[in-house]
Amino acid sequence: MLPKIIVVLFLLAILVALFSGAVFLLKDTSDKRRTLRSLTWRVILQLSLLLFLVAAYYFGWIHPHGVGG
């Protein structure tokens, strides 16, 4: 159950970073590069999620299943 919670938290953090990047892109007029920083965090979170999923599969914490089976 814990790996599923971690995956959901990663996905929520990715969505927050994505939407904050969109808000900074549309509304921020300063030259602080907040959009770039936000989208960089999104990419880092996505790579971390991918590495976590590979590690969780390797250690047997999660198991693939067939569709409809």
PDB file of N, H, CA, C and O in Angstrom:
ATOM      1  N   MET A   1       0.818  -1.202   0.000  1.00  0.00           N
ATOM      2  CA  MET A   1       0.000   0.000   0.000  1.00  0.00           C
ATOM      3  C   MET A   1       0.862   1.267   0.000  1.00  0.00           C
ATOM      4  O   MET A   1       0.496   2.264  -0.623  1.00  0.00           O
ATOM      5  N   LEU A   2       1.991   1.233   0.688  1.00  0.00           N
ATOM      6  H   LEU A   2       2.288   0.424   1.194  1.00  0.00           H
ATOM      7  CA  LEU A   2       2.865   2.399   0.753  1.00  0.00           C
ATOM      8  C   LEU A   2       3.397   2.818  -0.617  1.00  0.00           C
ATOM      9  O   LEU A   2       3.429   4.015  -0.900  1.00  0.00           O
ATOM     10  N   PRO A   3       3.822   1.879  -1.490  1.00  0.00           N
ATOM     11  CA  PRO A   3       4.274   2.324  -2.816  1.00  0.00           C
ATOM     12  C   PRO A   3       3.186   3.042  -3.610  1.00  0.00           C
ATOM     13  O   PRO A   3       3.483   3.977  -4.354  1.00  0.00           O
ATOM     14  N   LYS A   4       1.951   2.625  -3.468  1.00  0.00           N
ATOM     15  H   LYS A   4       1.709   1.866  -2.864  1.00  0.00           H
ATOM     16  CA  LYS A   4       0.853   3.289  -4.182  1.00  0.00           C
ATOM     17  C   LYS A   4       0.657   4.715  -3.677  1.00  0.00           C
ATOM     18  O   LYS A   4       0.394   5.628  -4.460  1.00  0.00           O
ATOM     19  N   ILE A   5       0.786   4.898  -2.374  1.00  0.00           N
ATOM     20  H   ILE A   5       1.000   4.156  -1.738  1.00  0.00           H
ATOM     21  CA  ILE A   5       0.655   6.242  -1.803  1.00  0.00           C
ATOM     22  C   ILE A   5       1.790   7.132  -2.293  1.00  0.00           C
ATOM     23  O   ILE A   5       1.573   8.303  -2.607  1.00  0.00           O
ATOM     24  N   ILE A   6       2.999   6.580  -2.359  1.00  0.00           N
ATOM     25  H   ILE A   6       3.174   5.629  -2.105  1.00  0.00           H
ATOM     26  CA  ILE A   6       4.144   7.356  -2.837  1.00  0.00           C
ATOM     27  C   ILE A   6       3.951   7.753  -4.295  1.00  0.00           C
ATOM     28  O   ILE A   6       4.275   8.878  -4.674  1.00  0.00           O
ATOM     29  N   VAL A   7       3.431   6.853  -5.113  1.00  0.00           N
ATOM     30  H   VAL A   7       3.167   5.939  -4.806  1.00  0.00           H
ATOM     31  CA  VAL A   7       3.180   7.165  -6.523  1.00  0.00           C
ATOM     32  C   VAL A   7       2.144   8.274  -6.652  1.00  0.00           C
ATOM     33  O   VAL A   7       2.304   9.184  -7.466  1.00  0.00           O
ATOM     34  N   VAL A   8       1.096   8.204  -5.864  1.00  0.00           N
ATOM     35  H   VAL A   8       0.966   7.465  -5.203  1.00  0.00           H
ATOM     36  CA  VAL A   8       0.056   9.244  -5.905  1.00  0.00           C
ATOM     37  C   VAL A   8       0.636  10.590  -5.468  1.00  0.00           C
ATOM     38  O   VAL A   8       0.322  11.620  -6.065  1.00  0.00           O
ATOM     39  N   LEU A   9       1.476  10.591  -4.435  1.00  0.00           N
ATOM     40  H   LEU A   9       1.731   9.754  -3.950  1.00  0.00           H
ATOM     41  CA  LEU A   9       2.097  11.838  -3.990  1.00  0.00           C
ATOM     42  C   LEU A   9       3.024  12.414  -5.055  1.00  0.00           C
ATOM     43  O   LEU A   9       3.059  13.627  -5.262  1.00  0.00           O
ATOM     44  N   PHE A  10       3.780  11.539  -5.735  1.00  0.00           N
ATOM     45  H   PHE A  10       3.751  10.553  -5.566  1.00  0.00           H
ATOM     46  CA  PHE A  10       4.615  12.004  -6.843  1.00  0.00           C
ATOM     47  C   PHE A  10       3.754  12.639  -7.930  1.00  0.00           C
ATOM     48  O   PHE A  10       4.092  13.709  -8.438  1.00  0.00           O
ATOM     49  N   LEU A  11       2.655  11.998  -8.289  1.00  0.00           N
ATOM     50  H   LEU A  11       2.381  11.129  -7.876  1.00  0.00           H
ATOM     51  CA  LEU A  11       1.796  12.522  -9.349  1.00  0.00           C
ATOM     52  C   LEU A  11       1.183  13.871  -8.960  1.00  0.00           C
ATOM     53  O   LEU A  11       1.082  14.775  -9.789  1.00  0.00           O
ATOM     54  N   LEU A  12       0.777  13.997  -7.700  1.00  0.00           N
ATOM     55  H   LEU A  12       0.859  13.262  -7.027  1.00  0.00           H
ATOM     56  CA  LEU A  12       0.237  15.280  -7.242  1.00  0.00           C
ATOM     57  C   LEU A  12       1.302  16.377  -7.280  1.00  0.00           C
ATOM     58  O   LEU A  12       1.016  17.508  -7.675  1.00  0.00           O
ATOM     59  N   ALA A  13       2.524  16.048  -6.871  1.00  0.00           N
ATOM     60  H   ALA A  13       2.757  15.130  -6.550  1.00  0.00           H
ATOM     61  CA  ALA A  13       3.605  17.031  -6.906  1.00  0.00           C
ATOM     62  C   ALA A  13       3.932  17.438  -8.345  1.00  0.00           C
ATOM     63  O   ALA A  13       4.236  18.601  -8.608  1.00  0.00           O
ATOM     64  N   ILE A  14       3.868  16.483  -9.271  1.00  0.00           N
ATOM     65  H   ILE A  14       3.621  15.538  -9.057  1.00  0.00           H
ATOM     66  CA  ILE A  14       4.114  16.780 -10.677  1.00  0.00           C
ATOM     67  C   ILE A  14       3.038  17.722 -11.212  1.00  0.00           C
ATOM     68  O   ILE A  14       3.342  18.664 -11.944  1.00  0.00           O
ATOM     69  N   LEU A  15       1.789  17.468 -10.849  1.00  0.00           N
ATOM     70  H   LEU A  15       1.543  16.703 -10.255  1.00  0.00           H
ATOM     71  CA  LEU A  15       0.706  18.351 -11.295  1.00  0.00           C
ATOM     72  C   LEU A  15       0.837  19.757 -10.719  1.00  0.00           C
ATOM     73  O   LEU A  15       0.592  20.741 -11.417  1.00  0.00           O
ATOM     74  N   VAL A  16       1.220  19.854  -9.455  1.00  0.00           N
ATOM     75  H   VAL A  16       1.419  19.054  -8.888  1.00  0.00           H
ATOM     76  CA  VAL A  16       1.406  21.168  -8.836  1.00  0.00           C
ATOM     77  C   VAL A  16       2.519  21.932  -9.554  1.00  0.00           C
ATOM     78  O   VAL A  16       2.373  23.120  -9.841  1.00  0.00           O
ATOM     79  N   ALA A  17       3.629  21.251  -9.844  1.00  0.00           N
ATOM     80  H   ALA A  17       3.747  20.286  -9.611  1.00  0.00           H
ATOM     81  CA  ALA A  17       4.732  21.910 -10.542  1.00  0.00           C
ATOM     82  C   ALA A  17       4.313  22.328 -11.951  1.00  0.00           C
ATOM     83  O   ALA A  17       4.695  23.399 -12.422  1.00  0.00           O
ATOM     84  N   LEU A  18       3.531  21.487 -12.620  1.00  0.00           N
ATOM     85  H   LEU A  18       3.221  20.617 -12.238  1.00  0.00           H
ATOM     86  CA  LEU A  18       3.083  21.805 -13.970  1.00  0.00           C
ATOM     87  C   LEU A  18       2.168  23.028 -13.976  1.00  0.00           C
ATOM     88  O   LEU A  18       2.351  23.932 -14.791  1.00  0.00           O
ATOM     89  N   PHE A  19       1.191  23.063 -13.079  1.00  0.00           N
ATOM     90  H   PHE A  19       1.042  22.328 -12.417  1.00  0.00           H
ATOM     91  CA  PHE A  19       0.259  24.184 -13.055  1.00  0.00           C
ATOM     92  C   PHE A  19       0.909  25.464 -12.541  1.00  0.00           C
ATOM     93  O   PHE A  19       0.563  26.557 -12.990  1.00  0.00           O
ATOM     94  N   SER A  20       1.848  25.339 -11.603  1.00  0.00           N
ATOM     95  H   SER A  20       2.129  24.451 -11.238  1.00  0.00           H
ATOM     96  CA  SER A  20       2.531  26.555 -11.165  1.00  0.00           C
ATOM     97  C   SER A  20       3.398  27.108 -12.291  1.00  0.00           C
ATOM     98  O   SER A  20       3.522  28.325 -12.428  1.00  0.00           O
ATOM     99  N   GLY A  21       3.990  26.248 -13.089  1.00  0.00           N
ATOM    100  H   GLY A  21       3.889  25.260 -12.977  1.00  0.00           H
ATOM    101  CA  GLY A  21       4.739  26.711 -14.256  1.00  0.00           C
ATOM    102  C   GLY A  21       3.848  27.421 -15.243  1.00  0.00           C
ATOM    103  O   GLY A  21       4.240  28.430 -15.830  1.00  0.00           O
ATOM    104  N   ALA A  22       2.645  26.900 -15.433  1.00  0.00           N
ATOM    105  H   ALA A  22       2.326  26.081 -14.956  1.00  0.00           H
ATOM    106  CA  ALA A  22       1.703  27.547 -16.354  1.00  0.00           C
ATOM    107  C   ALA A  22       1.269  28.916 -15.826  1.00  0.00           C
ATOM    108  O   ALA A  22       1.152  29.873 -16.591  1.00  0.00           O
ATOM    109  N   VAL A  23       1.034  29.000 -14.525  1.00  0.00           N
ATOM    110  H   VAL A  23       1.130  28.223 -13.903  1.00  0.00           H
ATOM    111  CA  VAL A  23       0.638  30.286 -13.936  1.00  0.00           C
ATOM    112  C   VAL A  23       1.768  31.292 -14.056  1.00  0.00           C
ATOM    113  O   VAL A  23       1.538  32.448 -14.409  1.00  0.00           O
ATOM    114  N   PHE A  24       2.999  30.856 -13.762  1.00  0.00           N
ATOM    115  H   PHE A  24       3.186  29.917 -13.475  1.00  0.00           H
ATOM    116  CA  PHE A  24       4.134  31.772 -13.886  1.00  0.00           C
ATOM    117  C   PHE A  24       4.318  32.205 -15.333  1.00  0.00           C
ATOM    118  O   PHE A  24       4.671  33.356 -15.590  1.00  0.00           O
ATOM    119  N   LEU A  25       4.088  31.315 -16.269  1.00  0.00           N
ATOM    120  H   LEU A  25       3.801  30.380 -16.060  1.00  0.00           H
ATOM    121  CA  LEU A  25       4.243  31.650 -17.677  1.00  0.00           C
ATOM    122  C   LEU A  25       3.233  32.712 -18.115  1.00  0.00           C
ATOM    123  O   LEU A  25       3.563  33.613 -18.886  1.00  0.00           O
ATOM    124  N   LEU A  26       2.013  32.597 -17.620  1.00  0.00           N
ATOM    125  H   LEU A  26       1.745  31.865 -16.994  1.00  0.00           H
ATOM    126  CA  LEU A  26       0.960  33.505 -18.055  1.00  0.00           C
ATOM    127  C   LEU A  26       0.917  34.811 -17.276  1.00  0.00           C
ATOM    128  O   LEU A  26       0.581  35.847 -17.850  1.00  0.00           O
ATOM    129  N   LYS A  27       1.249  34.798 -15.976  1.00  0.00           N
ATOM    130  H   LYS A  27       1.522  33.957 -15.510  1.00  0.00           H
ATOM    131  CA  LYS A  27       1.008  35.973 -15.149  1.00  0.00           C
ATOM    132  C   LYS A  27       2.266  36.663 -14.654  1.00  0.00           C
ATOM    133  O   LYS A  27       2.200  37.834 -14.280  1.00  0.00           O
ATOM    134  N   ASP A  28       3.406  35.991 -14.635  1.00  0.00           N
ATOM    135  H   ASP A  28       3.460  35.040 -14.938  1.00  0.00           H
ATOM    136  CA  ASP A  28       4.614  36.576 -14.056  1.00  0.00           C
ATOM    137  C   ASP A  28       5.302  37.480 -15.073  1.00  0.00           C
ATOM    138  O   ASP A  28       5.618  37.059 -16.186  1.00  0.00           O
ATOM    139  N   THR A  29       5.527  38.722 -14.672  1.00  0.00           N
ATOM    140  H   THR A  29       5.270  39.064 -13.768  1.00  0.00           H
ATOM    141  CA  THR A  29       6.187  39.665 -15.573  1.00  0.00           C
ATOM    142  C   THR A  29       7.619  39.957 -15.151  1.00  0.00           C
ATOM    143  O   THR A  29       8.331  40.688 -15.840  1.00  0.00           O
ATOM    144  N   SER A  30       8.044  39.399 -14.035  1.00  0.00           N
ATOM    145  H   SER A  30       7.465  38.806 -13.475  1.00  0.00           H
ATOM    146  CA  SER A  30       9.413  39.664 -13.574  1.00  0.00           C
ATOM    147  C   SER A  30      10.404  38.788 -14.337  1.00  0.00           C
ATOM    148  O   SER A  30      10.015  37.925 -15.124  1.00  0.00           O
ATOM    149  N   ASP A  31      11.667  39.024 -14.093  1.00  0.00           N
ATOM    150  H   ASP A  31      11.983  39.726 -13.453  1.00  0.00           H
ATOM    151  CA  ASP A  31      12.721  38.288 -14.782  1.00  0.00           C
ATOM    152  C   ASP A  31      13.404  37.320 -13.799  1.00  0.00           C
ATOM    153  O   ASP A  31      14.632  37.296 -13.710  1.00  0.00           O
ATOM    154  N   LYS A  32      12.619  36.533 -13.072  1.00  0.00           N
ATOM    155  H   LYS A  32      11.622  36.553 -13.145  1.00  0.00           H
ATOM    156  CA  LYS A  32      13.169  35.659 -12.041  1.00  0.00           C
ATOM    157  C   LYS A  32      13.271  34.199 -12.477  1.00  0.00           C
ATOM    158  O   LYS A  32      13.724  33.358 -11.700  1.00  0.00           O
ATOM    159  N   ARG A  33      12.867  33.889 -13.681  1.00  0.00           N
ATOM    160  H   ARG A  33      12.499  34.572 -14.312  1.00  0.00           H
ATOM    161  CA  ARG A  33      12.945  32.532 -14.234  1.00  0.00           C
ATOM    162  C   ARG A  33      12.164  31.511 -13.400  1.00  0.00           C
ATOM    163  O   ARG A  33      12.566  30.353 -13.292  1.00  0.00           O
ATOM    164  N   ARG A  34      11.069  31.941 -12.825  1.00  0.00           N
ATOM    165  H   ARG A  34      10.743  32.882 -12.912  1.00  0.00           H
ATOM    166  CA  ARG A  34      10.284  31.013 -12.004  1.00  0.00           C
ATOM    167  C   ARG A  34       9.623  29.938 -12.853  1.00  0.00           C
ATOM    168  O   ARG A  34       9.426  28.817 -12.384  1.00  0.00           O
ATOM    169  N   THR A  35       9.280  30.261 -14.086  1.00  0.00           N
ATOM    170  H   THR A  35       9.440  31.171 -14.467  1.00  0.00           H
ATOM    171  CA  THR A  35       8.698  29.260 -14.975  1.00  0.00           C
ATOM    172  C   THR A  35       9.702  28.155 -15.254  1.00  0.00           C
ATOM    173  O   THR A  35       9.363  26.974 -15.178  1.00  0.00           O
ATOM    174  N   LEU A  36      10.915  28.522 -15.571  1.00  0.00           N
ATOM    175  H   LEU A  36      11.190  29.481 -15.633  1.00  0.00           H
ATOM    176  CA  LEU A  36      11.961  27.538 -15.843  1.00  0.00           C
ATOM    177  C   LEU A  36      12.235  26.676 -14.624  1.00  0.00           C
ATOM    178  O   LEU A  36      12.385  25.460 -14.744  1.00  0.00           O
ATOM    179  N   ARG A  37      12.302  27.285 -13.463  1.00  0.00           N
ATOM    180  H   ARG A  37      12.181  28.273 -13.365  1.00  0.00           H
ATOM    181  CA  ARG A  37      12.555  26.537 -12.236  1.00  0.00           C
ATOM    182  C   ARG A  37      11.416  25.563 -11.932  1.00  0.00           C
ATOM    183  O   ARG A  37      11.657  24.431 -11.513  1.00  0.00           O
ATOM    184  N   SER A  38      10.193  26.001 -12.141  1.00  0.00           N
ATOM    185  H   SER A  38       9.997  26.921 -12.482  1.00  0.00           H
ATOM    186  CA  SER A  38       9.036  25.151 -11.888  1.00  0.00           C
ATOM    187  C   SER A  38       9.008  23.954 -12.837  1.00  0.00           C
ATOM    188  O   SER A  38       8.744  22.829 -12.415  1.00  0.00           O
ATOM    189  N   LEU A  39       9.278  24.198 -14.096  1.00  0.00           N
ATOM    190  H   LEU A  39       9.493  25.112 -14.439  1.00  0.00           H
ATOM    191  CA  LEU A  39       9.269  23.098 -15.064  1.00  0.00           C
ATOM    192  C   LEU A  39      10.472  22.176 -14.884  1.00  0.00           C
ATOM    193  O   LEU A  39      10.394  20.987 -15.192  1.00  0.00           O
ATOM    194  N   THR A  40      11.580  22.716 -14.389  1.00  0.00           N
ATOM    195  H   THR A  40      11.643  23.682 -14.139  1.00  0.00           H
ATOM    196  CA  THR A  40      12.725  21.868 -14.056  1.00  0.00           C
ATOM    197  C   THR A  40      12.373  20.925 -12.915  1.00  0.00           C
ATOM    198  O   THR A  40      12.734  19.748 -12.941  1.00  0.00           O
ATOM    199  N   TRP A  41      11.672  21.440 -11.920  1.00  0.00           N
ATOM    200  H   TRP A  41      11.379  22.396 -11.899  1.00  0.00           H
ATOM    201  CA  TRP A  41      11.218  20.579 -10.820  1.00  0.00           C
ATOM    202  C   TRP A  41      10.273  19.489 -11.322  1.00  0.00           C
ATOM    203  O   TRP A  41      10.306  18.361 -10.830  1.00  0.00           O
ATOM    204  N   ARG A  42       9.442  19.822 -12.290  1.00  0.00           N
ATOM    205  H   ARG A  42       9.415  20.739 -12.689  1.00  0.00           H
ATOM    206  CA  ARG A  42       8.527  18.821 -12.840  1.00  0.00           C
ATOM    207  C   ARG A  42       9.293  17.687 -13.497  1.00  0.00           C
ATOM    208  O   ARG A  42       8.957  16.517 -13.310  1.00  0.00           O
ATOM    209  N   VAL A  43      10.315  18.021 -14.260  1.00  0.00           N
ATOM    210  H   VAL A  43      10.588  18.971 -14.412  1.00  0.00           H
ATOM    211  CA  VAL A  43      11.114  16.994 -14.925  1.00  0.00           C
ATOM    212  C   VAL A  43      11.852  16.145 -13.894  1.00  0.00           C
ATOM    213  O   VAL A  43      11.919  14.924 -14.030  1.00  0.00           O
ATOM    214  N   ILE A  44      12.406  16.783 -12.865  1.00  0.00           N
ATOM    215  H   ILE A  44      12.352  17.776 -12.754  1.00  0.00           H
ATOM    216  CA  ILE A  44      13.099  16.043 -11.808  1.00  0.00           C
ATOM    217  C   ILE A  44      12.143  15.096 -11.102  1.00  0.00           C
ATOM    218  O   ILE A  44      12.497  13.951 -10.821  1.00  0.00           O
ATOM    219  N   LEU A  45      10.935  15.563 -10.813  1.00  0.00           N
ATOM    220  H   LEU A  45      10.648  16.493 -11.041  1.00  0.00           H
ATOM    221  CA  LEU A  45       9.945  14.708 -10.166  1.00  0.00           C
ATOM    222  C   LEU A  45       9.542  13.542 -11.058  1.00  0.00           C
ATOM    223  O   LEU A  45       9.359  12.428 -10.568  1.00  0.00           O
ATOM    224  N   GLN A  46       9.401  13.779 -12.353  1.00  0.00           N
ATOM    225  H   GLN A  46       9.549  14.685 -12.750  1.00  0.00           H
ATOM    226  CA  GLN A  46       9.038  12.703 -13.262  1.00  0.00           C
ATOM    227  C   GLN A  46      10.136  11.649 -13.346  1.00  0.00           C
ATOM    228  O   GLN A  46       9.849  10.452 -13.351  1.00  0.00           O
ATOM    229  N   LEU A  47      11.384  12.085 -13.413  1.00  0.00           N
ATOM    230  H   LEU A  47      11.618  13.057 -13.409  1.00  0.00           H
ATOM    231  CA  LEU A  47      12.482  11.124 -13.438  1.00  0.00           C
ATOM    232  C   LEU A  47      12.575  10.348 -12.125  1.00  0.00           C
ATOM    233  O   LEU A  47      12.864   9.151 -12.122  1.00  0.00           O
ATOM    234  N   SER A  48      12.331  11.033 -11.021  1.00  0.00           N
ATOM    235  H   SER A  48      12.096  12.005 -11.024  1.00  0.00           H
ATOM    236  CA  SER A  48      12.337  10.363  -9.722  1.00  0.00           C
ATOM    237  C   SER A  48      11.218   9.328  -9.633  1.00  0.00           C
ATOM    238  O   SER A  48      11.413   8.240  -9.092  1.00  0.00           O
ATOM    239  N   LEU A  49      10.057   9.670 -10.161  1.00  0.00           N
ATOM    240  H   LEU A  49       9.898  10.554 -10.600  1.00  0.00           H
ATOM    241  CA  LEU A  49       8.953   8.717 -10.171  1.00  0.00           C
ATOM    242  C   LEU A  49       9.301   7.491 -11.014  1.00  0.00           C
ATOM    243  O   LEU A  49       9.021   6.361 -10.616  1.00  0.00           O
ATOM    244  N   LEU A  50       9.904   7.713 -12.162  1.00  0.00           N
ATOM    245  H   LEU A  50      10.132   8.631 -12.486  1.00  0.00           H
ATOM    246  CA  LEU A  50      10.301   6.598 -13.012  1.00  0.00           C
ATOM    247  C   LEU A  50      11.309   5.699 -12.308  1.00  0.00           C
ATOM    248  O   LEU A  50      11.179   4.475 -12.337  1.00  0.00           O
ATOM    249  N   LEU A  51      12.306   6.296 -11.683  1.00  0.00           N
ATOM    250  H   LEU A  51      12.412   7.291 -11.660  1.00  0.00           H
ATOM    251  CA  LEU A  51      13.299   5.507 -10.950  1.00  0.00           C
ATOM    252  C   LEU A  51      12.660   4.757  -9.782  1.00  0.00           C
ATOM    253  O   LEU A  51      13.021   3.613  -9.508  1.00  0.00           O
ATOM    254  N   PHE A  52      11.719   5.393  -9.098  1.00  0.00           N
ATOM    255  H   PHE A  52      11.426   6.323  -9.320  1.00  0.00           H
ATOM    256  CA  PHE A  52      11.023   4.718  -7.997  1.00  0.00           C
ATOM    257  C   PHE A  52      10.225   3.524  -8.512  1.00  0.00           C
ATOM    258  O   PHE A  52      10.233   2.462  -7.891  1.00  0.00           O
ATOM    259  N   LEU A  53       9.537   3.689  -9.641  1.00  0.00           N
ATOM    260  H   LEU A  53       9.530   4.552 -10.146  1.00  0.00           H
ATOM    261  CA  LEU A  53       8.754   2.580 -10.192  1.00  0.00           C
ATOM    262  C   LEU A  53       9.647   1.413 -10.611  1.00  0.00           C
ATOM    263  O   LEU A  53       9.293   0.254 -10.397  1.00  0.00           O
ATOM    264  N   VAL A  54      10.797   1.713 -11.204  1.00  0.00           N
ATOM    265  H   VAL A  54      11.084   2.654 -11.378  1.00  0.00           H
ATOM    266  CA  VAL A  54      11.733   0.645 -11.590  1.00  0.00           C
ATOM    267  C   VAL A  54      12.253  -0.065 -10.346  1.00  0.00           C
ATOM    268  O   VAL A  54      12.304  -1.295 -10.311  1.00  0.00           O
ATOM    269  N   ALA A  55      12.639   0.698  -9.325  1.00  0.00           N
ATOM    270  H   ALA A  55      12.598   1.696  -9.353  1.00  0.00           H
ATOM    271  CA  ALA A  55      13.147   0.101  -8.087  1.00  0.00           C
ATOM    272  C   ALA A  55      12.060  -0.705  -7.381  1.00  0.00           C
ATOM    273  O   ALA A  55      12.331  -1.787  -6.861  1.00  0.00           O
ATOM    274  N   ALA A  56      10.833  -0.189  -7.360  1.00  0.00           N
ATOM    275  H   ALA A  56      10.612   0.690  -7.783  1.00  0.00           H
ATOM    276  CA  ALA A  56       9.740  -0.903  -6.700  1.00  0.00           C
ATOM    277  C   ALA A  56       9.431  -2.221  -7.413  1.00  0.00           C
ATOM    278  O   ALA A  56       9.116  -3.216  -6.760  1.00  0.00           O
ATOM    279  N   TYR A  57       9.516  -2.234  -8.726  1.00  0.00           N
ATOM    280  H   TYR A  57       9.772  -1.425  -9.256  1.00  0.00           H
ATOM    281  CA  TYR A  57       9.319  -3.479  -9.473  1.00  0.00           C
ATOM    282  C   TYR A  57      10.461  -4.453  -9.204  1.00  0.00           C
ATOM    283  O   TYR A  57      10.235  -5.649  -9.020  1.00  0.00           O
ATOM    284  N   TYR A  58      11.680  -3.939  -9.183  1.00  0.00           N
ATOM    285  H   TYR A  58      11.864  -2.967  -9.332  1.00  0.00           H
ATOM    286  CA  TYR A  58      12.852  -4.787  -8.959  1.00  0.00           C
ATOM    287  C   TYR A  58      12.808  -5.443  -7.582  1.00  0.00           C
ATOM    288  O   TYR A  58      13.123  -6.626  -7.453  1.00  0.00           O
ATOM    289  N   PHE A  59      12.424  -4.691  -6.552  1.00  0.00           N
ATOM    290  H   PHE A  59      12.169  -3.730  -6.657  1.00  0.00           H
ATOM    291  CA  PHE A  59      12.380  -5.223  -5.197  1.00  0.00           C
ATOM    292  C   PHE A  59      11.091  -5.977  -4.884  1.00  0.00           C
ATOM    293  O   PHE A  59      10.945  -6.523  -3.790  1.00  0.00           O
ATOM    294  N   GLY A  60      10.160  -6.014  -5.827  1.00  0.00           N
ATOM    295  H   GLY A  60      10.278  -5.572  -6.715  1.00  0.00           H
ATOM    296  CA  GLY A  60       8.942  -6.778  -5.645  1.00  0.00           C
ATOM    297  C   GLY A  60       7.854  -6.070  -4.864  1.00  0.00           C
ATOM    298  O   GLY A  60       6.917  -6.709  -4.385  1.00  0.00           O
ATOM    299  N   TRP A  61       7.969  -4.748  -4.728  1.00  0.00           N
ATOM    300  H   TRP A  61       8.730  -4.229  -5.116  1.00  0.00           H
ATOM    301  CA  TRP A  61       6.944  -3.995  -4.004  1.00  0.00           C
ATOM    302  C   TRP A  61       5.692  -3.817  -4.824  1.00  0.00           C
ATOM    303  O   TRP A  61       4.596  -3.725  -4.270  1.00  0.00           O
ATOM    304  N   ILE A  62       5.834  -3.767  -6.145  1.00  0.00           N
ATOM    305  H   ILE A  62       6.724  -3.842  -6.595  1.00  0.00           H
ATOM    306  CA  ILE A  62       4.688  -3.686  -7.050  1.00  0.00           C
ATOM    307  C   ILE A  62       4.811  -4.788  -8.081  1.00  0.00           C
ATOM    308  O   ILE A  62       5.912  -5.239  -8.397  1.00  0.00           O
ATOM    309  N   HIS A  63       3.671  -5.218  -8.605  1.00  0.00           N
ATOM    310  H   HIS A  63       2.777  -4.851  -8.348  1.00  0.00           H
ATOM    311  CA  HIS A  63       3.642  -6.296  -9.585  1.00  0.00           C
ATOM    312  C   HIS A  63       2.758  -5.891 -10.752  1.00  0.00           C
ATOM    313  O   HIS A  63       1.683  -5.330 -10.538  1.00  0.00           O
ATOM    314  N   PRO A  64       3.184  -6.160 -11.981  1.00  0.00           N
ATOM    315  CA  PRO A  64       2.321  -5.856 -13.123  1.00  0.00           C
ATOM    316  C   PRO A  64       1.173  -6.837 -13.188  1.00  0.00           C
ATOM    317  O   PRO A  64       1.277  -7.963 -12.701  1.00  0.00           O
ATOM    318  N   HIS A  65       0.083  -6.408 -13.789  1.00  0.00           N
ATOM    319  H   HIS A  65      -0.001  -5.493 -14.184  1.00  0.00           H
ATOM    320  CA  HIS A  65      -1.052  -7.305 -13.980  1.00  0.00           C
ATOM    321  C   HIS A  65      -1.624  -7.072 -15.366  1.00  0.00           C
ATOM    322  O   HIS A  65      -1.479  -6.000 -15.952  1.00  0.00           O
ATOM    323  N   GLY A  66      -2.267  -8.093 -15.864  1.00  0.00           N
ATOM    324  H   GLY A  66      -2.384  -8.965 -15.387  1.00  0.00           H
ATOM    325  CA  GLY A  66      -2.867  -7.990 -17.188  1.00  0.00           C
ATOM    326  C   GLY A  66      -4.149  -7.195 -17.155  1.00  0.00           C
ATOM    327  O   GLY A  66      -4.805  -7.109 -16.116  1.00  0.00           O
ATOM    328  N   VAL A  67      -4.509  -6.619 -18.271  1.00  0.00           N
ATOM    329  H   VAL A  67      -3.976  -6.689 -19.114  1.00  0.00           H
ATOM    330  CA  VAL A  67      -5.740  -5.856 -18.362  1.00  0.00           C
ATOM    331  C   VAL A  67      -6.907  -6.860 -18.445  1.00  0.00           C
ATOM    332  O   VAL A  67      -6.919  -7.766 -19.278  1.00  0.00           O
ATOM    333  N   GLY A  68      -7.869  -6.660 -17.560  1.00  0.00           N
ATOM    334  H   GLY A  68      -7.860  -5.923 -16.883  1.00  0.00           H
ATOM    335  CA  GLY A  68      -9.056  -7.522 -17.556  1.00  0.00           C
ATOM    336  C   GLY A  68      -8.795  -8.922 -16.991  1.00  0.00           C
ATOM    337  O   GLY A  68      -9.622  -9.817 -17.164  1.00  0.00           O
ATOM    338  N   GLY A  69      -7.691  -9.115 -16.341  1.00  0.00           N
ATOM    339  H   GLY A  69      -7.019  -8.387 -16.201  1.00  0.00           H
ATOM    340  CA  GLY A  69      -7.387 -10.450 -15.837  1.00  0.00           C
ATOM    341  C   GLY A  69      -7.049 -10.435 -14.468  1.00  0.00           C
ATOM    342  O   GLY A  69      -6.765 -11.485 -13.891  1.00  0.00           O
TER     343      GLY A  69
END
